[in-house]
Amino acid sequence: MLLVITCPCALVISTPVSIVAARASAANQGVLVKGASFLERAASLKAISLDKTGTLTEGRPEVKEVVALSGHTDEELLDITAAIEARSQHPLAAVIVRHVESLGL
């Protein structure tokens, strides 16, 4: 709950208080906002696009599609990529290796 007092100084106080209240509300929903300027920018958004790989929503990225170019097959591309990423500790490397293993390659 938020109480704003009606007096001349309330106008000066209400903006910082509303920003703090918005950041606290976002934090309660699991959203971290870097600063007030980012909240203010959200008011001018006309559209927003989020990935559907689970990176933002679940913190678990996954491979959705493989597109091989230059005459290579998907399997060939995945085989080479998995070989390169096999020893890496990067989270995206683990996702690629897991995807290739799930395909039996």
C-alpha positions as a Markdown table, in Angstrom:
| # | Residue | x | y | z |
|---|---|---|---|---|
| 1 | Met | 0.0 | 0.0 | 0.0 |
| 2 | Leu | 1.2 | 3.5 | -0.8 |
| 3 | Leu | 0.2 | 6.8 | 0.8 |
| 4 | Val | 0.9 | 10.1 | -0.9 |
| 5 | Ile | 0.1 | 13.2 | 1.0 |
| 6 | Thr | -1.6 | 16.1 | -0.8 |
| 7 | Cys | 0.6 | 19.1 | -0.3 |
| 8 | Pro | 3.0 | 21.1 | -2.6 |
| 9 | Cys | 6.0 | 18.9 | -1.6 |
| 10 | Ala | 4.0 | 15.7 | -2.3 |
| 11 | Leu | 4.4 | 16.3 | -6.0 |
| 12 | Val | 8.2 | 16.4 | -5.6 |
| 13 | Ile | 8.1 | 13.3 | -3.4 |
| 14 | Ser | 5.6 | 11.3 | -5.3 |
| 15 | Thr | 7.8 | 10.5 | -8.4 |
| 16 | Pro | 10.7 | 8.9 | -6.4 |
| 17 | Val | 8.2 | 7.1 | -4.2 |
| 18 | Ser | 6.3 | 5.7 | -7.2 |
| 19 | Ile | 9.5 | 4.5 | -8.8 |
| 20 | Val | 10.5 | 2.7 | -5.6 |
| 21 | Ala | 7.1 | 1.2 | -5.4 |
| 22 | Ala | 7.3 | 0.0 | -9.0 |
| 23 | Arg | 10.7 | -1.5 | -8.5 |
| 24 | Ala | 9.6 | -3.2 | -5.3 |
| 25 | Ser | 6.5 | -4.6 | -7.0 |
| 26 | Ala | 8.6 | -5.9 | -9.9 |
| 27 | Ala | 11.1 | -7.5 | -7.5 |
| 28 | Asn | 8.2 | -9.3 | -5.8 |
| 29 | Gln | 7.3 | -10.8 | -9.2 |
| 30 | Gly | 10.9 | -11.9 | -9.8 |
| 31 | Val | 11.8 | -9.1 | -12.2 |
| 32 | Leu | 14.9 | -7.1 | -11.4 |
| 33 | Val | 15.0 | -3.5 | -12.8 |
| 34 | Lys | 18.4 | -1.9 | -13.2 |
| 35 | Gly | 17.2 | 1.6 | -12.6 |
| 36 | Ala | 14.3 | 4.1 | -12.8 |
| 37 | Ser | 15.2 | 5.2 | -16.3 |
| 38 | Phe | 14.4 | 1.6 | -17.6 |
| 39 | Leu | 11.0 | 1.8 | -15.9 |
| 40 | Glu | 10.2 | 5.1 | -17.5 |
| 41 | Arg | 11.3 | 3.8 | -20.9 |
| 42 | Ala | 8.7 | 1.0 | -20.6 |
| 43 | Ala | 5.9 | 3.6 | -20.9 |
| 44 | Ser | 6.9 | 4.3 | -24.5 |
| 45 | Leu | 7.1 | 0.7 | -25.7 |
| 46 | Lys | 4.8 | -0.2 | -28.5 |
| 47 | Ala | 5.9 | -3.9 | -28.7 |
| 48 | Ile | 8.1 | -6.3 | -26.8 |
| 49 | Ser | 9.7 | -9.5 | -28.0 |
| 50 | Leu | 11.0 | -12.3 | -25.8 |
| 51 | Asp | 12.7 | -15.5 | -26.8 |
| 52 | Lys | 10.8 | -18.8 | -26.4 |
| 53 | Thr | 13.8 | -20.9 | -25.7 |
| 54 | Gly | 13.4 | -20.7 | -21.9 |
| 55 | Thr | 16.5 | -18.6 | -21.5 |
| 56 | Leu | 14.6 | -15.7 | -19.9 |
| 57 | Thr | 11.6 | -17.6 | -18.5 |
| 58 | Glu | 13.3 | -20.6 | -17.0 |
| 59 | Gly | 17.0 | -19.9 | -17.3 |
| 60 | Arg | 17.4 | -23.1 | -19.4 |
| 61 | Pro | 18.2 | -22.4 | -23.0 |
| 62 | Glu | 17.7 | -25.1 | -25.6 |
| 63 | Val | 18.3 | -25.7 | -29.2 |
| 64 | Lys | 15.1 | -25.0 | -31.2 |
| 65 | Glu | 16.3 | -25.2 | -34.8 |
| 66 | Val | 19.4 | -26.0 | -36.8 |
| 67 | Val | 20.1 | -24.5 | -40.2 |
| 68 | Ala | 23.1 | -25.8 | -42.0 |
| 69 | Leu | 24.5 | -23.7 | -44.9 |
| 70 | Ser | 27.1 | -24.1 | -47.7 |
| 71 | Gly | 26.1 | -27.6 | -48.6 |
| 72 | His | 26.5 | -29.2 | -45.1 |
| 73 | Thr | 23.9 | -31.4 | -43.5 |
| 74 | Asp | 22.4 | -30.6 | -40.1 |
| 75 | Glu | 24.0 | -33.8 | -38.7 |
| 76 | Glu | 27.4 | -32.8 | -40.0 |
| 77 | Leu | 27.1 | -29.3 | -38.6 |
| 78 | Leu | 25.9 | -30.7 | -35.2 |
| 79 | Asp | 28.7 | -33.3 | -35.1 |
| 80 | Ile | 31.4 | -30.6 | -35.7 |
| 81 | Thr | 29.8 | -28.1 | -33.3 |
| 82 | Ala | 29.5 | -30.7 | -30.5 |
| 83 | Ala | 33.1 | -31.8 | -30.9 |
| 84 | Ile | 34.2 | -28.1 | -30.5 |
| 85 | Glu | 31.9 | -27.5 | -27.5 |
| 86 | Ala | 32.4 | -30.8 | -25.7 |
| 87 | Arg | 35.2 | -29.6 | -23.4 |
| 88 | Ser | 33.7 | -26.1 | -22.8 |
| 89 | Gln | 32.1 | -25.2 | -19.5 |
| 90 | His | 29.9 | -22.5 | -21.0 |
| 91 | Pro | 26.2 | -23.0 | -20.4 |
| 92 | Leu | 25.4 | -22.7 | -24.1 |
| 93 | Ala | 28.0 | -25.2 | -25.0 |
| 94 | Ala | 26.4 | -27.7 | -22.6 |
| 95 | Val | 23.0 | -27.1 | -24.3 |
| 96 | Ile | 24.5 | -27.8 | -27.7 |
| 97 | Val | 26.2 | -31.0 | -26.5 |
| 98 | Arg | 23.0 | -32.2 | -24.7 |
| 99 | His | 21.0 | -31.6 | -27.9 |
| 100 | Val | 23.4 | -33.5 | -30.1 |
| 101 | Glu | 23.4 | -36.4 | -27.6 |
| 102 | Ser | 19.6 | -36.5 | -27.5 |
| 103 | Leu | 19.7 | -37.0 | -31.3 |
| 104 | Gly | 22.0 | -39.9 | -30.9 |
| 105 | Leu | 24.9 | -38.3 | -32.9 |
